[in-house]
Amino acid sequence: MQTMPSMNRRTFVKTSGALGALAVSGGAAGGALFKGSAPVAHAEAADEIHWSQCNVNCGGNCIFQWHSKDGKVQYMETDNIGGSDLQGRACLRGRSMRRWLNHADRLLYPMKRVGKRGEGKFERISWDEAIDLIVEKLKYTIEKYGNEAIYVNYATGMHCTTGKQPGLRLLSMLGGYVNQGYDYSTHMLSAVMPYMYGSSANQVDSKTGIHKTLGKKSTAFSPYDNVNASSFTEAEAHSDLVVMFGNSPAETRMGGANAVWDFARVREAVIGRGGKIVNIDYRLNETSSGHPDEWLPIRPGTDAALVSAIAYEWIKNNKVDKGFLDKYCVGYDDDTMPESAKGQNKSYKDYIMGTGYDKVEKTPEWAAPITQIPADKIRELADLIASAKAPFICQGWGPQRHTNGEDTTRAICMLPILIGQIGLPGTNTGQREAEPPTYLVGSIPAKNPIKTTIPVYQWVNAIDHGHEMTATNAGIMGADKLGSDFKFIWNYAGNCLTNQHGDINYTHEVLSDESKCEFILVWDTVMTDSAKYADLLLPDAMRSEQMNMQTQGYSEYYTAVVVGSPAQEAPGECRSSYDVCAEIADRFGIKDEFTEGRSHDEWVEYLYKQGAEADEDMPSWEEIKKQGVYKRALEPAIGLKDFRDDPVEHPLATPSGKIEIYSETLAGLNDSWELDEDEVINPIPVFAPGFQGYGSVTDEYPLYCTGFHHKSRTHSSYGFIEELEKIARQQLWINPIDAKPRDIENGDMLAVKSPAGEIRIEAKVTPRIVPGTVGIPQGAWHKADMFGDKVDKGGCVNTLTTYKPTPLAKGNGPAHSMIVQVAKA
């Protein structure tokens, strides 16, 4: 059956059982494929066609169609079924996945370290030897140190329902491991926004920061839903102004199954009805580059200063919505302050108007030299937002990834709050646009018996001095303190041991000391920089080399599930993590409990059927095996609409049930936590420069530096694909004003030094970056002699970042807060 253009998008795949002619997942000859309703002929009818997804962490999970012959992938097509408005087409980096599958650098055999940690010297061993070693080290660690000495390192290089979950399930059955709190993408906002919009556990103890339950059902904050943020489709339908802070889906979330497609529709709709889009960023990024009049360049890390000046203009000119603030908020002015802070000039209005805190009026003239945005331009932006009927204000995850990110992310949210533009058609909450609420299938279950949780960026400290880390000095959650230093690191499909973690040089020193962490297990497909630190290195089979299943990505206007069979045989001795974990479980005598009698493929079938039972619109298991893909549109969403409509019936999960501009809990944490002299936990969203932020440059390090996501990589995934490296080279962006006195021209090789390290990188001289700041694409693969000069020839930005977790989140704020000197190499 061909899919006709007029068919309902929600049901077109459900009713297409005969789509076996499109793609035979079991490996039979593929027939015609359709683009819209027109058949597409393939070069050879004998090709087998296998469905799969791009499983890296841009989040799109865009759809692949592998064409295979004789057990080897020949070429790849992407999604071409359904109407053109609902196709999960892979971006150009995703379409290079075949080069990854068949790359000469694939890891093929289990290997044991023979050199120093970080040298990357290994010898081949058998799978039996590898499994024996894992069992030995797990038993030793648990018996000597306890299960809190085991940590599963943050890793997002592979998203699938059966990827990392087997390891989590195995370790949980062996007594557990210390949990990760937050994530590298949203660390600061995930930690602080619950104090403004509501904690998932309803309330946080003001002295310890530990969550406790009130028993009241209310709306809690998450950066990964469509409750606390509005969808781009809502902006498309109703907004007349979109203001984006550090948000570039054209680089971070490319592909047809991702937000760049949503934004393209927003841009056409908003501009088409006479509206405007303003992109505030230190770079003229790929999202705004087609519309240069929409770019408002800003010094990185100063977004909160811009917001404060806008707030000043609104307060001075009576443009705030006092009725909304009184009804829905705590802490705007003294009228709504909690009793513990009344009459002390601690409100947000006092901060802005110079009657409290630092006694400085936050005028546009105050903000101009900080932000590099002229005062008149700030006033113009303030008028533009205030006069909009439905302003959609959103932020990417870059602004919060600074050392002052906990204040910045709340400050941006103050814009819609101050003018009452929340919970209404076409508006947003100030957070990034919504993500899909619907997950059609689940993952292999794991229930960790250990509740102790560390902020994810703190794992290096936990190796070095974990026994000293507590709730009040290190942000430990679920317990008063950490029970042990980390002695066993389990790292599956991740490059965050070094490459994607802060301060590689310092991290190397900690990891290379074998008296600290005693065993590191790395499981990957190629030799990443992190893999060089493995004591045992295991070769993983890629998703396209085994039965695979994954649900939707970050795009909010549709949801999907893809089920695919192996497109080719796994090379060498690569194996699925599930099969290996089952063998490890067998050595511990818990195989039956671990597998529940199911093979890997039977788990995929079981999980799919569970999802289909809960969702009557999904195809049957037999149908999905034939058609490979099921997808449907989702309805637009308005963030915090229920709260706006009825704040009594639908309160936020804050102590007050309201938006807490002033957080009494944060004030308590600032008084009770053990903080460094330069650290403050602010109860209101202020502008504070932060460590290596505004005002920190010196004669030795006279330029600000920040990282940004690069279109040739998803974090560090795809970073070794030669063709992508050539097309989108690793280059430092520098303004001509900064390049000229340094005699730097396009293509020059540069030496970039920070207090933490030194790299080599090619110059890109461009007016597309604000003067005084240089930008470096994050995710480039670190290439340095770590037992020599440590100069990184790969241009990895984390060679330059300093390891200093932020005050509240204990997070990776230094990722975008650096000071450097740049010179010709």
C-alpha positions in Angstrom: 0.0 0.0 0.0 1.3 3.4 -0.9 0.9 6.2 1.7 -1.2 8.8 0.2 -0.6 12.5 0.9 -4.1 13.0 2.3 -3.7 10.3 4.9 -3.9 11.4 8.6 -0.3 11.8 9.8 -1.2 10.2 13.2 -2.3 6.9 11.6 -0.5 6.5 8.3 2.1 4.0 9.5 -0.4 2.2 11.8 -2.5 1.2 8.8 0.4 0.2 6.6 1.0 -3.4 7.4 1.8 -4.0 3.7 4.8 -1.6 4.1 6.9 -4.8 4.1 7.3 -3.9 0.5 9.1 -0.7 1.7 11.6 -2.4 4.0 11.9 -6.0 5.1 13.5 -5.9 8.5 14.3 -9.6 8.5 16.7 -9.2 5.6 14.7 -10.2 2.5 15.0 -8.3 -0.7 13.8 -4.7 -0.4 11.2 -3.6 -2.8 10.1 0.0 -3.7 10.7 2.8 -1.2 8.5 5.8 -1.3 9.2 9.5 -1.0 5.8 11.0 -0.3 3.7 8.8 -2.6 6.2 8.3 -5.4 8.2 5.1 -5.7 12.0 5.4 -5.8 14.0 2.8 -7.7 17.2 1.5 -6.1 20.4 0.5 -7.9 20.1 -3.2 -7.2 16.9 -4.9 -6.3 18.9 -7.6 -4.3 19.9 -5.1 -1.6 18.6 -5.9 1.8 17.1 -2.9 3.6 17.4 -2.5 7.4 16.0 0.3 9.5 18.0 2.0 12.3 18.6 5.4 13.9 21.3 7.9 14.5 21.9 7.0 18.2 24.3 9.8 19.2 23.3 12.6 21.6 22.1 15.4 19.5 18.9 13.8 20.4 17.2 13.7 17.0 17.4 9.9 16.6 17.0 10.5 12.9 16.0 7.6 10.8 18.4 5.4 8.7 17.8 2.9 5.9 20.8 0.7 5.5 21.3 -1.1 2.1 23.3 -4.2 2.7 24.7 -7.0 0.6 26.5 -10.1 1.8 26.4 -9.0 5.4 28.0 -5.6 4.7 26.5 -2.1 4.5 26.8 -0.7 1.0 25.1 2.7 1.4 22.6 4.5 3.5 19.4 6.5 2.8 17.4 8.3 5.4 13.6 8.7 6.0 11.5 9.0 2.9 8.1 7.7 4.0 5.1 9.8 4.8 4.4 13.5 4.0 7.3 15.9 3.7 6.2 17.6 6.9 6.9 14.4 9.0 10.2 13.0 7.9 13.1 12.2 10.3 15.8 12.9 7.7 19.4 12.6 8.9 21.7 15.6 8.7 25.0 15.4 6.9 27.0 14.2 9.9 24.4 11.5 10.5 24.7 10.4 6.9 28.4 9.7 7.5 27.6 6.9 10.0 28.6 4.3 7.4 32.1 5.6 7.6 32.0 5.0 11.4 30.6 1.5 11.0 33.3 0.5 8.5 36.2 2.6 9.8 39.7 1.2 9.9 40.0 2.3 13.5 37.1 0.2 14.9 38.0 -1.6 18.0 37.8 -5.3 17.2 39.0 -7.3 20.2 39.1 -7.1 24.0 42.3 -5.5 25.2 44.2 -5.1 28.5 46.4 -2.1 29.3 50.1 -2.7 29.2 51.4 0.9 29.4 50.7 3.8 31.7 47.1 5.0 31.9 46.7 7.5 29.2 49.4 6.1 26.9 46.9 4.0 24.9 49.1 0.9 24.9 47.2 -2.4 25.1 47.5 -6.1 24.3 44.8 -8.3 22.9 43.1 -10.8 25.2 40.2 -13.2 24.9 36.6 -12.5 26.0 37.0 -15.2 28.7 40.0 -13.4 30.1 38.2 -10.0 29.9 35.1 -11.3 31.7 37.2 -13.0 34.3 39.0 -9.7 35.0 35.8 -7.8 35.3 34.4 -10.3 37.8 37.6 -10.3 39.8 37.7 -6.5 40.0 34.0 -6.2 40.9 34.3 -8.8 43.7 37.5 -7.2 45.0 36.0 -3.6 45.0 32.7 -4.6 46.6 34.4 -6.7 49.3 37.1 -4.2 50.2 35.4 -0.8 49.7 31.7 -1.5 49.3 29.3 -0.7 46.4 29.7 3.1 46.8 33.2 2.7 45.4 31.6 1.9 42.0 30.6 4.6 39.6 29.1 4.5 36.1 30.6 7.5 34.4 28.5 10.0 32.5 28.3 8.8 28.8 25.9 9.6 26.0 27.6 8.3 22.9 24.9 5.8 22.2 21.1 6.1 22.8 19.1 2.9 22.6 16.7 0.9 24.6 19.3 -1.9 25.1 22.6 0.0 25.1 23.9 1.1 28.5 21.0 -0.4 30.4 22.4 -4.0 30.6 25.4 -2.6 32.6 23.1 -0.7 34.9 20.9 -3.7 35.5 23.9 -5.9 36.2 25.5 -3.6 38.7 22.2 -3.0 40.4 21.8 -6.7 40.9 25.3 -6.8 42.4 24.5 -4.3 45.1 24.4 -1.1 43.2 26.6 2.0 42.4 26.6 5.7 43.1 24.1 7.6 41.0 24.6 10.5 38.7 22.9 13.7 39.6 22.0 16.1 36.7 23.9 15.9 33.4 26.6 17.7 31.5 24.1 19.3 29.1 21.9 21.1 31.7 23.9 20.8 34.9 23.4 24.3 36.3 19.8 24.9 35.2 18.7 21.4 36.3 20.1 22.1 39.8 18.7 25.7 40.2 15.5 25.9 38.3 13.6 23.7 40.7 14.0 26.4 43.3 12.2 28.8 40.9 9.7 26.6 39.2 9.5 23.6 41.6 11.4 20.6 42.7 10.5 17.0 41.6 10.4 16.0 45.3 8.2 19.1 46.1 10.6 20.7 48.6 14.2 20.9 49.5 15.5 21.2 53.1 17.0 24.7 53.5 20.0 23.4 55.5 21.1 20.3 53.7 19.6 20.6 50.2 18.1 17.1 50.5 14.7 16.7 48.9 11.7 15.8 51.1 8.2 15.1 50.1 5.2 17.2 51.0 2.6 14.8 49.7 1.1 17.6 47.5 0.7 16.8 43.8 2.0 19.7 41.9 4.0 20.7 38.8 7.8 20.1 39.1 10.5 21.4 36.9 12.3 19.4 34.2 14.3 20.6 31.2 13.0 17.6 29.3 9.3 18.0 29.1 6.5 20.1 27.5 5.1 21.2 30.9 7.8 23.7 31.9 8.3 25.0 28.4 6.2 25.7 25.3 6.7 23.9 21.9 8.1 25.5 18.8 4.9 24.6 17.2 3.1 26.9 19.6 5.4 29.7 18.6 4.7 28.8 15.0 1.0 29.2 15.5 0.7 32.3 17.7 4.0 34.2 18.4 4.8 37.6 17.0 8.3 37.8 18.5 10.9 35.1 19.3 13.9 36.0 21.4 16.6 33.4 21.6 19.5 33.5 24.1 22.4 31.3 23.0 20.1 28.9 21.1 21.2 27.5 17.7 19.4 24.4 16.7 20.9 24.6 13.2 24.2 23.5 14.9 23.2 21.6 18.0 20.1 19.8 16.8 20.3 19.4 13.0 18.2 16.9 11.0 14.6 16.4 10.1 13.8 14.7 13.4 15.2 17.5 15.4 14.4 21.1 16.5 16.1 22.8 13.5 13.1 21.7 11.4 10.7 23.0 14.0 12.5 26.3 14.1 12.5 26.7 10.3 8.7 26.5 10.4 8.7 29.0 13.3 10.8 31.5 11.4 8.7 31.3 8.3 5.4 31.7 10.3 6.6 34.5 12.6 8.3 36.6 9.9 5.5 35.8 7.5 3.0 37.6 9.7 5.2 40.6 10.3 6.9 39.4 13.5 10.6 39.3 14.4 13.2 36.9 15.6 16.1 38.2 17.8 19.0 35.9 18.4 21.3 37.0 21.3 24.7 35.3 21.0 28.3 36.1 21.1 28.5 34.6 17.6 26.5 35.0 14.5 25.5 31.4 14.7 24.2 29.1 12.0 20.6 29.6 13.1 20.6 33.4 12.7 23.2 33.8 10.0 20.6 33.9 7.2 19.0 36.9 8.9 21.9 39.2 10.1 19.5 41.9 11.2 18.3 39.6 14.0 21.7 39.1 15.6 22.4 40.9 18.8 26.0 40.3 19.8 26.8 40.0 23.5 29.8 39.3 25.6 29.5 35.6 26.8 28.3 35.1 30.3 26.6 38.5 30.6 23.1 37.6 29.7 21.9 38.3 33.2 23.2 41.9 33.0 21.2 42.5 29.8 18.1 41.1 31.5 18.6 43.3 34.5 18.8 46.4 32.3 15.7 45.4 30.5 14.0 44.9 33.8 15.1 48.3 34.9 13.5 49.9 31.9 10.2 48.0 32.5 10.0 48.9 36.2 10.9 52.5 35.6 8.3 52.8 32.8 5.5 50.8 34.6 5.5 48.0 32.1 5.7 45.1 34.5 2.5 43.1 35.2 2.1 43.8 38.9 -1.1 41.8 39.1 0.6 38.7 37.7 3.6 39.1 40.0 1.4 39.5 43.1 -0.8 36.5 42.2 1.7 34.0 40.8 5.1 34.9 42.3 7.2 35.3 45.4 9.9 37.9 45.8 9.4 40.5 43.1 9.0 43.3 45.6 8.5 43.5 49.4 4.8 42.9 49.0 5.4 39.3 48.1 8.6 38.5 50.0 8.5 35.7 52.6 8.4 36.8 56.2 12.0 35.9 56.8 13.2 38.5 54.3 10.5 41.3 54.5 11.7 44.8 55.1 15.3 44.1 54.3 15.5 45.3 50.7 16.2 41.8 49.4 13.6 41.7 46.7 14.3 41.5 43.0 13.0 45.0 42.4 15.3 46.3 45.1 18.3 44.7 43.3 17.3 46.1 39.9 16.5 49.6 41.2 19.7 49.9 43.3 17.9 50.0 46.7 19.3 46.6 47.9 22.2 44.3 47.6 25.0 46.2 45.8 23.1 49.6 45.7 23.7 49.9 42.0 20.9 50.8 39.6 20.9 48.3 36.7 20.4 50.9 34.0 21.2 50.2 30.3 24.2 52.5 30.8 25.4 50.1 33.6 24.9 47.1 31.4 26.4 48.4 28.2 30.1 48.1 29.0 29.5 44.7 30.6 27.5 43.2 27.7 29.0 45.2 24.8 25.4 46.1 23.8 24.8 49.8 23.4 22.4 51.3 26.0 20.0 52.5 23.3 19.9 49.1 21.8 19.0 47.6 25.2 16.1 50.1 25.5 15.0 49.2 22.0 14.9 45.5 22.9 13.0 46.3 26.1 10.3 48.1 24.2 10.2 45.4 21.5 9.5 42.6 24.0 7.1 44.6 26.1 5.0 45.6 23.1 4.8 42.1 21.7 1.4 40.4 21.9 2.9 36.9 22.3 6.6 37.0 23.0 8.3 33.5 22.9 11.5 33.9 25.0 13.8 30.9 25.1 17.4 30.0 26.0 19.7 27.3 24.7 21.8 25.4 27.2 24.9 27.4 26.5 24.1 30.4 28.7 23.7 28.3 31.8 27.0 26.5 31.0 29.1 29.3 32.6 30.4 29.7 36.1 27.5 32.1 36.8 25.0 29.8 35.0 22.8 29.2 38.0 22.0 32.9 38.1 21.9 33.3 34.3 19.3 30.7 33.5 16.9 32.2 36.2 17.6 35.7 35.0 16.5 34.9 31.4 13.2 33.5 32.8 12.6 36.8 34.5 11.7 38.4 31.1 8.4 36.6 30.6 7.7 36.6 34.3 8.0 40.3 34.7 5.4 41.1 32.0 3.1 38.2 32.8 3.7 36.4 29.5 3.7 32.9 30.7 1.0 30.2 30.2 -0.6 32.1 27.3 -0.8 31.2 23.6 2.5 31.8 21.8 4.5 32.5 24.9 7.2 30.5 26.7 8.7 30.3 30.2 12.2 31.4 29.3 13.5 27.9 29.1 14.5 26.0 26.0 11.6 25.0 23.7 9.6 22.0 24.8 10.6 18.4 24.2 8.2 15.5 23.4 6.3 14.1 26.4 5.6 10.7 24.8 8.0 7.8 25.0 6.5 4.9 23.1 8.8 2.2 24.4 10.9 1.7 27.5 14.4 0.3 28.2 15.7 -2.8 29.9 14.8 -2.1 33.6 17.3 -1.6 36.3 16.6 -0.6 40.0 19.7 0.6 41.8 19.4 -0.1 45.6 21.9 2.7 46.3 20.3 6.2 46.7 23.5 8.1 47.1 23.9 10.6 44.2 26.7 12.9 43.3 26.5 15.9 40.9 27.8 14.4 37.7 30.7 16.8 37.3 32.1 15.8 40.7 33.3 12.4 39.8 37.0 13.5 39.6 36.8 14.9 43.1 35.1 11.6 44.2 38.2 9.7 42.9 40.6 12.1 44.6 38.8 12.6 48.0 35.4 11.1 47.9 35.4 10.1 51.6 35.5 13.8 52.4 32.5 14.8 50.2 29.3 15.7 52.0 25.9 17.2 51.2 27.0 20.6 52.3 30.5 20.8 50.8 30.0 18.8 47.6 26.2 18.7 46.9 25.9 15.0 47.7 22.2 14.0 47.4 20.4 11.0 48.9 22.8 10.8 51.8 24.7 13.0 54.2 28.1 12.0 52.7 29.8 9.8 50.1 30.7 6.4 51.5 34.0 5.9 49.7 36.4 7.2 47.1 35.6 5.9 43.7 37.7 2.8 43.0 36.0 1.2 40.0 34.8 3.3 37.0 32.4 1.7 34.4 32.5 3.8 31.2 30.2 2.7 28.4 30.0 4.6 25.1 31.3 7.8 26.5 34.3 10.2 26.1 33.8 12.1 29.4 36.8 10.7 31.2 38.9 13.3 29.5 37.8 14.8 26.2 34.3 16.0 27.2 35.2 16.7 30.9 36.8 19.8 32.2 40.6 20.5 32.7 42.0 17.5 30.9 45.5 18.1 32.3 44.3 17.9 35.9 42.0 15.0 35.2 44.9 13.1 33.6 46.9 13.6 36.8 44.1 12.1 38.9 43.3 9.2 36.5 47.0 8.2 35.9 47.5 7.8 39.6 46.6 4.1 40.0 46.5 4.3 43.8 43.3 6.4 43.5 40.9 4.8 41.0 42.1 1.2 40.9 40.2 -0.1 37.8 38.7 1.6 34.8 36.5 -0.3 32.3 35.9 1.3 29.0 33.5 0.0 26.4 33.5 1.7 23.0 33.7 1.3 19.2 36.9 3.3 18.5 39.9 4.5 20.5 38.7 7.8 22.0 40.9 9.8 24.2 39.0 8.5 27.2 39.6 4.9 26.1 43.3 5.5 26.5 42.7 5.5 30.3 41.1 2.0 30.3 42.6 -0.9 32.3 40.3 -3.0 30.2 39.0 -1.9 26.8 36.0 -3.8 25.2 34.8 -3.6 21.6 31.1 -2.8 21.3 28.9 -3.9 18.5 27.1 -0.9 17.0 23.4 -0.6 16.9 23.3 -1.3 13.2 25.1 -4.6 13.9 22.4 -6.0 16.1 18.6 -5.8 16.5 18.0 -2.2 17.7 15.1 -0.1 18.9 14.8 3.5 20.0 12.0 5.9 20.6 11.7 9.6 19.6 14.3 12.4 19.7 14.2 16.0 20.9 11.9 17.3 18.2 8.6 18.2 19.9 6.2 18.0 17.1 6.3 14.2 16.6 7.1 11.0 18.3 8.4 7.7 16.8 9.8 4.3 17.3 12.2 2.5 15.0 12.9 -1.3 15.1 15.7 -2.6 12.9 17.5 -5.8 12.4 21.3 -6.0 11.9 22.4 -4.3 8.8 25.8 -6.0 8.8 27.8 -8.4 10.8 29.8 -7.0 13.7 33.5 -6.9 12.8 36.2 -8.9 14.7 35.0 -10.0 18.1 32.7 -7.0 18.7 29.7 -8.1 20.9 26.6 -6.5 22.3 26.8 -5.2 25.8 23.8 -7.3 26.8 25.4 -10.6 25.8 28.6 -9.8 27.7 26.7 -8.6 30.8 24.7 -11.8 30.7 28.0 -13.8 30.8 29.3 -11.7 33.7 26.0 -12.3 35.5 26.4 -16.0 34.9 29.8 -15.9 36.7 28.1 -14.3 39.7 25.3 -16.9 39.6 22.5 -14.5 38.7 22.1 -15.1 35.0 18.5 -16.2 35.2 17.6 -13.2 37.3 19.5 -10.9 34.9 18.0 -12.2 31.6 14.6 -13.3 32.9 15.0 -16.0 30.3 15.2 -13.5 27.4 17.9 -13.0 24.8 18.8 -9.5 23.6 16.4 -9.7 20.7 13.7 -11.1 22.9 14.1 -8.1 25.2 13.6 -5.8 22.3 10.4 -7.7 21.4 9.2 -7.6 25.0 9.8 -3.9 25.5 8.1 -3.1 22.2 5.0 -5.2 23.1 4.8 -3.5 26.5 4.7 -0.1 24.7 2.2 -1.3 22.2 -0.1 -2.6 25.0 -0.1 0.9 26.6 -0.6 2.7 23.3 -3.4 1.4 21.1 -2.3 3.4 18.1 1.1 1.6 17.7 1.4 -1.2 15.2 1.7 -4.8 16.3 5.1 -6.5 16.8 4.7 -8.3 13.4 3.8 -5.0 11.7 6.7 -3.0 13.1 9.2 -5.7 12.1 8.0 -5.3 8.6 7.7 -1.6 8.3 10.5 -0.6 10.6 9.2 2.8 11.6 6.1 4.2 13.3 5.7 7.9 13.9 3.0 10.4 14.6 2.5 14.1 15.2 2.0 15.6 18.6 -0.1 18.5 19.7 1.5 22.0 20.5 2.1 22.7 24.2 2.0 25.9 26.3 4.5 25.9 29.2 2.9 26.2 32.7 -0.6 26.7 31.2 -2.3 24.7 33.9 -0.6 26.8 36.6 -1.6 30.1 34.8 -5.2 28.9 34.5 -5.6 27.8 38.1 -2.6 28.3 40.4 -4.6 26.9 43.4 -5.6 23.6 41.6 -2.2 23.3 39.8 0.4 24.8 42.0 4.1 24.6 41.3 6.2 22.2 43.4 7.9 25.0 45.3 7.3 25.6 49.1 4.9 28.5 48.2 3.3 26.8 45.2 4.3 29.9 43.2 7.2 31.0 41.0 9.9 31.8 43.5 11.8 34.8 42.2 13.3 35.0 45.7 14.0 31.5 47.1 14.1 31.3 50.9 15.6 27.8 50.4 18.5 29.1 48.4 19.1 31.8 51.0 19.3 29.0 53.6 21.7 26.9 51.5 24.0 29.9 51.1 24.1 30.3 54.9 24.6 26.5 55.7 26.7 25.1 52.9 30.5 25.1 53.0 31.4 27.5 50.2 34.7 29.0 49.0 35.4 32.7 49.6 34.5 33.5 46.0 31.3 31.5 46.0 27.8 32.7 46.6 24.4 31.0 46.2 22.1 33.9 45.3 18.4 33.8 46.4 17.4 35.9 43.4 18.6 35.9 39.8 21.4 38.5 39.8 24.3 39.3 37.4 27.5 38.0 39.0 30.5 37.7 36.8 31.6 34.2 38.0 34.9 32.5 38.0 36.9 33.5 34.8 33.9 35.6 33.8 33.5 39.3 33.1 36.3 41.3 34.6 38.7 38.4 35.0 41.0 39.0 32.0 44.6 39.9 32.7 47.7 41.0 30.8 48.7 37.4 30.6 45.2 36.2 29.5 43.6 39.2 27.8 40.7 37.5 25.9 37.6 35.7 27.0 37.0 32.3 25.5 34.1 30.0 25.3 33.1 26.8 23.6 30.3 26.1 21.2 28.7 23.0 19.6 30.0 22.3 16.1 28.0 21.1 13.2 30.6 18.4 12.2 30.2 16.6 15.6 27.7 15.7 18.2 29.8 16.5 21.2 32.8 14.3 20.3 30.8 11.7 18.3 31.9 11.7 14.7 35.0 13.6 15.7 37.3 11.0 14.1 35.6 10.9 10.7 38.2 12.4 8.3 35.7 13.7 5.7 33.8 15.7 8.3 37.1 17.1 9.7 38.0 18.4 6.3 34.6 19.9 5.5 34.0 21.7 8.8 37.5 22.2 10.2 38.4 22.8 13.8 39.0 26.5 13.9 39.1 29.2 16.5 36.8 32.1 15.8 38.5 35.5 16.4 37.3 39.0 15.4 39.5 41.0 13.1 39.9 43.7 15.8 41.6 41.1 18.0 43.4 39.3 15.1 45.1 42.4 13.6 47.4 43.4 16.5 48.4 39.7 16.7 49.2 39.5 13.0 46.7 36.6 12.7 45.2 35.7 9.4 42.7 33.1 8.2 44.3 29.6 8.3 47.2 30.5 10.6 48.1 27.9 13.2 47.6 29.4 16.6 48.9 28.7 20.1 46.1 29.3 22.7 47.0 29.3 26.4 44.8 29.4 29.5 45.6 29.0 33.2 44.9 25.2 32.6 46.6 24.3 29.4 47.6 25.0 25.8 46.3 23.9 22.4 47.1 24.3 18.7 44.2 25.3 16.5 43.6 26.9 13.1 42.4 30.6 12.9 39.1 31.7 11.5 39.2 35.5 11.4 35.6 36.7 11.2 33.3 39.6 12.2 30.8 36.9 13.2 32.1 37.0 16.8 32.0 39.8 19.3 35.4 41.5 19.9 37.4 40.6 23.0 36.1 37.0 22.9 37.3 33.9 21.0 35.2 30.8 20.3 36.3 27.2 20.0 34.1 24.4 18.8 33.8 21.8 21.6 34.2 18.1 21.0 37.4 18.0 18.9 39.5 15.0 19.9 42.3 15.7 22.3 45.8 14.8 20.9 48.6 15.4 23.3 51.7 13.7 24.7 50.4 13.5 28.3 53.8 12.3 29.5 55.6 15.1 27.6 54.7 18.7 26.9 50.9 18.1 27.1 50.3 20.6 24.3 47.1 19.5 22.6 47.4 19.4 18.8 43.7 18.4 18.4 42.3 21.8 19.6 40.1 20.3 22.3 38.6 23.1 24.3 38.7 21.1 27.6 42.4 21.4 27.6 41.8 25.1 28.4 38.9 24.7 31.0 39.7 24.9 34.7 38.2 22.2 37.0 36.2 24.3 39.4 32.6 23.1 40.0 30.0 25.8 40.4 28.6 26.9 43.9 25.2 25.3 43.9 25.1 22.7 41.2 28.7 21.7 41.6 28.6 21.7 37.8 30.6 22.2 34.6 30.2 26.0 34.4 33.9 26.5 33.3 32.9 24.8 30.1 32.2 28.2 28.6 34.1 30.4 31.1 37.7 30.8 30.2 40.4 33.4 29.8 43.2 32.9 27.3 46.0 34.4 25.2 46.1 33.8 21.5 49.2 34.1 19.3 50.6 32.6 16.1 52.2 29.3 16.8 
